[in-house]
């Protein structure tokens, strides 16, 4: 089971309000929205430890 770490994140009021609105629009909590954004950023940067799909693995082995 994955254990989640906690930490403090300081945001200016306008940024928090925008994030809160975005989260609400997507039926997420602000915490859930931040977690989704971080995971998406990690995946886009190729730094996610999530398991790749079988199709992606096959593409990497073919050279």
N, C-alpha and C positions, 0 to 999 in steps of 0.2 A: 504494500500500500504506500502511495506517495504521501510524504508529509509536506505540508505547505508551510513555508516560512512567512513570517510577518515582518513588515518594516514600515517606517513612516515615510510618506510621500507628501511633500509640500508643494502646493499649486496655488497660483494666484486665483482670485475669486472668479474672474472672467473665464479662465481656462477650465476651472472646475464646473462652472455653470454650463459651458459648452459640452464638456464630457458627460455631465449628468443628463443633458438633453439627448445627446447621441445614444447613451445607454438606454434611456427610457424609450426612444424610438425603436430600438432593437430588442426591447423587453428583457434587458439585462440590468443587473445592479451596476453601480459605478465600479465596484471592485471587479466584477465579472468582465466589464468592458475593458478595464486596464489590463487584466490578465489576457483577454483575447487579443488586444493590440500588441502586447509584448510577444505572445506566441506567434502571431502573424509576422511581426518584424523579424523574429528569430528564424522562422521558416524562409522568409524572403532573402535573408542574408546567408542562408545555408548553414546556420548555426544551431538548428533545432536537433534535439536528440530523438525526435519522433521517428518511428520506423518508417522507412521509405516503402512505397508501393512496390509490388513485384515487377511491374512494368518499368519503373525507374531503375531498379536493380539490374534488370536485364539490359537496359540501355547503357549502363555504365560498364558492363562486362564486355560488351561488343566494341571492339576497336579495330 
